[in-house]
Amino acid sequence: MKVSIPSPLRSYTDADEVEAEGVTLAELLDDLDRQYPGFRFRMIDEQGRIRPHMRIFVNRERAASIEQALDANDEVQILQALSGG
């Protein structure tokens, strides 16, 4: 399935959109990490939760958990909040 990558994470993928597989977000992130080592750690904390500054959308609806089920035709968009002053 298509996964849109935010600019702060494109140093891992060298692309703004990549293909990955998984029947849950957790499996999709594992696949992305296999393809782009270190990617998952930027998204998920040590307790297995989506990091507070990250947002994951599946078909334009925000995912609350990495256990969310996915379909092969879903589109996943990853957003990263930026802060500063």
N, C-alpha and C positions, 0 to 999 in steps of 0.2 A: 504494500500500500504506500501511497505518497505521504511523506512526512516533510512539513515545512520547517526549516531550521532558522532560528533567529541569528542576526548578525554576530552577537557575542560568542556563539558556539560554532560559527562557520570555520574557525581555524581547525576544528576537528574533521570537518567533512569536505571542505573546499567547495561547497555547493550550498545553494539556498533551498534546495529540495532534493531529497534522497528517497530511495525505496527501502522498506524494511518489512519484516513479517512477524506475526505473533497473533495469538487468539486473545491475549489480554495486553494491556499497556505494559505490564511488567515484562512479558515475553518480547514485545516490540522493543523496549528499552534494552533488554539483553542482546537482541539482535543488533541494534545500533551500536552497542558497546563492543560486540565482536567485530563489527566492521570498522568502528572508529574508537579504539581503546581510550578509556577515560571519559567518554561521553556520559555514561550513566551516572557517574559520581557527581557531575555538574548538575544533574537533574534531581537526584534522589539522595536523601540523607541516610545516616547510618541506621535509622530505625525503619527504613523502607518507605518513607513518606516523601511526597513531592516537596521539594524545598520551597520555603515561603516566597521567594522572589521569582519562582517559576510558575507558569500557567500552561496547562496542556488542554487543548480543545480537540474534541472528536466530532467531526461534522458540525463545527461551530458551536458546540455545547461544551462548557467547561467540565473537565474530568475531575472528580473529587478524590479518586484513588487510583493507584496503579493496577488494581484488580479489575478495573473496568473491562468488560468484554469488547472485542473488536471483530469486525467483519472485514473480509478481504477488500471490499469496495470503500471502506471508510477512508476519510482524509483526516490526518492528524496534523495539528499546528501547534508548535511549541513557541511560547513567548517568554521573554525574560524581562522583568521590570528593571529599569535603570533608576538609580538614585544619585543624589549628589546635590551640591548647592553652589 
